[in-house]
Amino acid sequence: MSAPEIYPLATVPITSHAFSADRSQVAVSFNSEEAQILTRQGPEWIPIETLAEHDKVITSIDWAPKTNRIVTCSQDRNAYVWTETPNPVTGEIKWKPTLVLLRINRAATYVRWSPFEDKFAVASGARAIAICSFESDNDWWVAKHLKKPIRSTVLSVEWHPNNVLLAAGSADMKARVLSAYIKDVDKRPSGTVWGEKLPFNTLCGEYSSPNGGWVHSVGFSPSGDVLAFASHDSCVTIVYPGPTPSIFTVKMNSLPYVTLTWTAEDTLVAAGHDCHPMLFQADSSGWKAVGSLDDVTGSSKSASGFSSPSTPSFPGRSSTPVGRLNNEAFNRFRNADSRGTSGSAALQAGLGGGASGPDGELLTVHQNTITSVRPYDYAPDGTVAKVTTTGVDGKLVVWAVSATPGSLAGKLGSVHLRH
């Protein structure tokens, strides 16, 4: 597998990012009330414009590839749609905002354009999702709310390919599939595995996290027939709907994932607090974690070319997986608790200091939580060939994804599959 492309954009956290259609520009939020438009110049990303309209931290950004519009949402309870507009005097093209009437009384947490780019969904702490569409008579965006049966902050949303169904993950420990059909915007949808009749706010599916964790991220497969969600109990759950849904849960012995994206109908990438993206794939026996995309740390690789999270090795260290749960400081405390040894005694006894470098630096590309993973490049067959991640460490990283079908058996002793 090729080495990842690493771009240290800042020394502050990146809360969200979104690329333009040709990938020549990226919009990022550096954990502030402003969004930056960066353009690529050789090996660097250079800021060219600032989107300044919010007065609190921007929580999410999305860039519509066909209509070339950016939508941002913020803790200030507002969202703006940004379009490139020429100055009538100078002719200079600048991004201009249009206000969205969200009508929420808590922070907006997440935003995504629909596949047809004629509406977008804004998650919020108001126990509601605002489905926004353009009202040409008044030249603004108006919202219609999905409320029932949401009982807490909505943390993420994702659109179905049919432009009508919406998946949502929330802090009430549920992942839901809801209808966001708007009569004057959408054509009447055909039936799907999620249901036949889909009036607005129809609940098409509701699924609990396996061990009661917040649902941080949700995503539909490319066909829209499968739902995946990542929860705070360190689980990734995959749902095949039907009269008796088939639900697969992969329980990881690591810190929770907070973001995921599908790369093919049987493959997805998840990332989060453990600082490295993990590939999950289905085979005839169910779903399994194939391994980490972060293979630049010198760890051993499985037959598929991925770093195995169960048996990597590091020079002079014990065979332990990479990630935040396996740095030197953490293992010193763990050895003292479980074996009654001090940090220095544990190292002398060969118990290992964990997968960390000098000064406790993690042997992963990202040095802190990964906040967002998104598709970046596509293969000729339509599958995702590369994904991008951004994190609290201020890095933007492009990873190659090249899953090998049928190479999953017997890889992870530390992963438990429950059906």
N, C-alpha and C positions, 0 to 999 in steps of 0.2 A: 504493500500500500504506500502511496506517495506521502511525503511529509506534509503536514498542514502548513498553510500560509498564516503567519502570525503578524498581526498589526497592533502594536500598543498605541491605542488612540488617546488615552488619557491616564491620569493617576487617580481618577475618581470613578465611582461606579457607573456603569452603563445600565440604565433601567430597561431600555427597549431600543430596537433597531429595525429598519426596513429599507430594502434596496429598491432602486428604480428598475424599470423593466430590463434595461440593457446592462444593469449591474455597474454602470460607470459612476453612480452616485449612491450615497447611503444617508439616510436620516437617522440621527441618534439623539437620545436624551441622556445627558450626563448628570442624572439625578438632580435636575434643576428645573426651573420654570421655563427654560428655553430649549428648543430643539435646534440642532446644528445640521446643515446640509454639507456633507463632505464629498469631494470629488477625488478620483484617483489620479495621481500624478506619479508614474513610475512605481516605486515600492512604497509610496506614502499616500495617506489620505489627507487632503488639504481642505480646511473649512472655507466655504465660499458664501454662505448665507446663514443668517440666524432667524429662526421663526420665533418671534417674541410677542405673545399675546396673553398667555396664561400668567397668573400671579402666584401659583403654587406648583409643586413638582409635577412634571409630566410623567404619567404612569404607563402610557402605551402609545405606540405609533404604528400606522399601517400605510402603505403606499400602493395605490391602485395601479397595476401595470398597464391597463388598456387606456384609461382616461387620464392617467398621469396626475392624479389628485392624492394629496396626503391628508390623512385625518389624525388628529392628536386628541388625547383626553388627559385630564389632570385631576389632581386632588382639589382643585378649585371648583369642581362640580360642573365644569364646562367642557365642551368639545368644539374644535374648529376644523373646517375643511379648507385646505390650502390649495390654491390653483395658481399656475404661472400666468401673470397678467402683464402686458406691456404698459409702460408709462406713456400716457397720451402725449406728453411733451418731448421726452428724451427718447422714447422707444425702448428704454432699458427694461428687460423682463425681470420681474420680481415675484416672489410668492406672496399672495394676498389671502387673508383669512375671511371665511364666511362663518358667522356664528350659527351654532346648532342649539335649538331650543330643547334641551334635554329634560327639563322639569324634574330634576332629582335633588334631594336635600342631603346627600352624602357624596363622598368622593367617587369619581369615575375611576375604575380600576383597569379596564382592558377594552380594546377596540379592534374590530376587524371588518374590512370591506366584504360584502357578499361577492360570490363568484361573478355575477353579472355587473357588479360595481354600481348598481342603481340604489343601493341602500347599505347601511352598515349597522352593526350592533355594538352598543356600549354597555359593558358590565359596570356595576356600581355597588357601593356599600349600602344603598337604600333598599336592598332586597328586591331589586328590579333590574331588568335589562331593557334599555331603550333601543327600539328598532327605528332607525332614522331614515327618512326618505325626503327627497327634494320637492318643495312646493314652489313651482315656477311662478305662480301668481304673486307671491310675496317675496320671491327670491331668497328663501331661507330653507334650512333643513328642520323638519319637525319630527317629533318622536312619539311613538306609540309603545306602551309599556307591557312587557311580560312580567307578571308578578306571581301568580299562583303556580305551583305551591312552594316557591322559593322562601326559605326561612332565615337566610343569613347573607352575608356579603358574597357577591358573585366574583370569583377570582379569574375566570377565563371563559372565553366563548370561541366557537369554531363553526363555520358554515358548512352545511351539506352541499354537495355539488349541484343539487336541484334549485339552489337559491332560496329555498323556503324553510327547510328544517335548520334548527340551530342547536348545537350541543353547548351545555353550560356546566361548569364545575364551580362549586361554592363551598363556603365554610360551614355549611350545615351537613357536611360529609356526604353529599350526594352529587352524582353526575346525572344530568337530565338531557333528554332530547325533546325540544319544544317546537311547535310550529310558529314561524314568524311570517305567515302569509298575509300580505296586505292587498286588499282587493283592487285598488286603483294602480298598483305597481306591478304585481305578479300575475302571470298567466296561471290558470288553474293547473296545479301540478298533477301529474299522473301518480298512481299508487307506488309505494315503495315498501321495502321490508319493514319500515317503521310505521306504516299505516296507509289507509286509503283516503279517508276524509281528513283534511288538515286545516280546519278553520284556525284563526289566530288564537294563540295561547293553548292549543291542544297539547296535552302531555302525552308524548309518544313512547316514553321510556324513562324510568327512574331507577338508578342503581347506587347502592351504598358502597363506600370504601370498605375494604375487607376488615380493617381493624379500627375503624372510627377516626380516620384522619381527614383533614381538609383535602378537598380535591383541587389541586393546584393547576392542572392542565388537562385539556380534552382535545380530541382530534378524531375526525372521520377518516377512514381509509379512502384511497382515490376513487373507489366505486361508490362510497357512501354507505355501504352495506355493513360496515363494522365500526364500532366505536372503541377507542382506547382512552384511558384516563390514568393520570399519575396522582397519587395521594400522599399525604404527609406520614403515612405509616410505612413508607419505603416500599410500596407496592405499585406495580403497573398492572392494570386490569384491562382485559380485552373482552368485548361483548359482541356476540353474534345474536341479533334479535330474532324473535319468533314467538310462537305460542308458549314454548318452553325454551327461553334463551340459554345459549351456551356461554358460560362465563369462565374465562381463564385468568388466573391471577399468578403473577410472578413476584414472589416475595424476595427482596434483596437484603442482604446483611450489610447495608451501607446506609448513608444518610439519604434523606428523601430527594426525589426528583421533583422539579418545579416547572419543567417545560418539556414538551415532546412534539415530534412531527413525524408523519408517515413518509417513508421513502419509496414504498411499493405496497402492493396489496397484502403482502405477508411480512413486511419489514417496517420497523420504526426505530427512531433514535430518541432517547430521553436523556436529560441532563439536569443537574441541580446542585445541591449542597456538597456533593462529593467531588466536584471540580473537573470531572471528565465525562464526555458523552459516551453513552452505552448503547450498543446496537441490540435490538430484540428482533427475533425472527420466529416464524411459525414453521412447523413441519407436521408430519402425520401424527405425532404424539401430543401436540399442543404448542405452547409458546415457551421459548427459552431466551435467556440472555446469551448472545454469541460472544460478546467481549467489548472492550473499550476501543473507541476510535483513536484514543491517545496512545500511539505506539512509538513515540519519539523518546521515551524515557529509558530505553534499554531493556524493557521487559520482554519476557519470552512471548512468542506469538503462537496462536493456534494454527491449525491447518488452513483456516480461512484467511489468515493474515492479520487477525486482530489480536490485541493484547488480551490474554485470558485473565479475568478478574480473580481466578482462584489460585493460579500457579505462576505468576510472574516472578522473576528473580532479579535482584540488583546486586552489583558487585559489592562484596563485603557485608551483605545484609541477608536476613532470613527471607524465605520465599513468602512474601506478603503482598496483598494487592495494593495498587496505588489508590490515592484518595485521602480525604481529610481524616478518616478514621484510622489511618495507618501512618501518620507522621510521628516523628520521634517524641514529641511532647506527649501526645496521646498515649503512646505505648509505654512511656515511663510511668504514667499514672496507672495504666492497666496492669503492668507487671507488679507494681507496688501493691495493688489491691488484690490481685488473684494469686500472686506467688509470694507476697510478703518481702519483695526485694526492692532495693532502691534503684534509681535509674542507672548509676554507674555499675552497681553489682549485676544488674540485669544484662548490661552490655558485655561485661566481662564473662558472664556465664553463657554468652552466645544466644540470648533470648531475642536479640534484634532490637533495633531502634525504630523500625518502621520505614516506610517509603518516603524519606525526606532527605533533602540535601543540606548544604551548609546553612547554618542559622535557622534551621527548621523549614527551609523552603521545600514546598511540595515538588515531587518529581512528576508533575503534570504540567501541561502547557498553561492552563488556567490556574492561578494561585488563590482563587476565591470562588464563591458560588457562581455558577452559570445561570444567568437570568433569562436567557432567550435562545432558542434554537429554531432556525428557519431554513426552508429549502433555498438553495442557491443556484444550482446548475442541474440540467436534466440530460439523461442519456437518450439516444435515438428511440428507444422503446417506451419512453415516457416516464421511466422511473427516475428518482432523484439520484444524481451522481455525486453531488456535493451539498453539504449543509454548512451554515455559518452559525457561530455561537458568539455571544457577548456575555460579559460577566462583571461582577463587582470589582474585579482587578483592573477594569478599564481596557481589556483586550478585545479585539475582534479577530476571530480565527475561522478560517475556511478549511473544512475537513472533507476528505474524499470518502465516499461510501461505496463499497463494492462487496456486497454480501454474496456468499457462495451458498446456493441452495443445497440442502441435504448434508451440511457439514456441522450439524448441531449436536449430535448424539454424544452424551457423556462428557460435556465440556465443563460444567460448573457444579462442583460438589456443594458450594455454599448457596445455591439458588434452589428454592423449593417451588414446584409447580402444583397449584391446587385447581381442581376443576369442580 
